[in-house]
Amino acid sequence: EIVLTQSPGTLSLSPGERATLSCRASQSVRSSYLAWYQQKPGQAPRLLIYGASSRATGIPDRFSGSGSGTDFTLTINRLEPEDFAVYYCQQYGSSPRYSFGQGTKLEIK
Amino acid sequence: EVHLVQSGAEVKKPGDSLKISCKASGYNFASHWTGWVRQIPGKGLEWMGVIYGGDSGTTYSPSFQGQVTISADRSINIAYLQWSSLKASDTAMYYCVRHDYDILTGEGSDAFDSWGQGTMVIVSS
C-alpha cells in the first residue's frame, strides 16, 4: 500500500512569494500517476495537476508540478490571495487504487 | 460542461439506512468511472470506491469494503452511495467525483477532474 506524506503541514507565506509543497510516497508511484488538488473552505476540491506535471484545464501557469518516483513537488509562483487554501496530493494506479496525502495548509503570513 | 449534482444534506440516527445520489451531466456517463470521497469535518480526503458507468463494476478501498455500497443507474446517469446501518462515525461530507479517463476512447488521466458539491451526512442520536 502506497502512503503519501505531505510537508510541511502548514506553510505561512505572503502574497507575491513562492510556495513549495512536498509530497513523498512510501513506494514509487507508477508512471507518475500523481495529482494535486486545491480545497478552499466550504468548497469541493479542485484538480490542479495530473500526471505529476500537467496542469488541468483553466489552471493558471503560476501552478507547476514536478517530480517522479517517490518525490513530488507543487510550486506556486507569485502567490495570489486566492491561492491560500489546503493542498492535497493523490496517487492513482497503485494499491490502494487511489490515496491522498494528509494535506498542506497554505496560510497568509 | 461536466456537472455533478449531489443530493441534499441528511440527518439520520444510528442504525438508519441511507442512499445518497450524484447526477452526472455534460459527458458520456457510461464511459467514465464515478467515485466517492469522504471528508470528516476538519480532516483530509479519503477515497472510498469507484463504479464504472458502463457495466457497474465496482472497486472499493479496503477501509470501506463491506461498509458501504456503490451503485449506478446509467439510464439516468446517477451514481449512488448507500449504507444499511449508519454509525456516528459516518458523519462526514461525501463527494462524488468523475475520473478523467474515458474508457471508450482511451483518453485522459485517471485523476478526479470534476467534483460534486458534496453531501453532508450527520448521524446522531
Interface residues (C-beta under 8 A of the other chain):
Chain A: Y33 A35 Y37 Q39 A44 P45 R46 L47 Y50 G51 S54 A56 T57 Y88 Q90 Y92 G93 P96 R97 Y98 S99 F100 G101 Q102 G103
Chain B: G35 G44 L45 E46 W47 V50 T59 S61 P62 S63 Y95 D100 S109 D110 A111 F112 D113 W115 G116 Q117 G118
